[in-house]
Amino acid sequence: MFKRLRRALVDSLIGAIALGWLLADAISHFVAIFTSPVAEWAVRRAYAELGAQTPRPSGIGLKYALPDLIAFIALLLIWYVLLRWLYFKPADEQTARRAPEEGQMT
């Protein structure tokens, strides 16, 4: 069943499109790792006068980057597993296919 699914995904290019989408989403989460803390810091500075009674840290908090870091790692891992499954064949399967072809040419 998985061989038929794999062949359908590779032959119809849906697998390549899905891999591209996953990689693009992983890259956007990678960028968000760096922009989320800066955006949160900018919002806190802009609205500092509204919450003047509550004490807040003044630095850039890296805890805002944690969800994007987890999403980036998960998406990259899923992308790599799907890439290996769809487009790379095991070494023993490749050598088994080459051996009869080489024998026929001579």
Secondary structure, DSSP 8 states (H G I E B T S, - for coil): -HHHHHHHHHHTSHHHHHHHHHHHHHHHHHHHHHHHHHHHHHHHHHTTTTTTTS----S--GGGTHHHHHHHHHHHHHHHHHHHHHH---HHHHHHHHHHHHHHH-
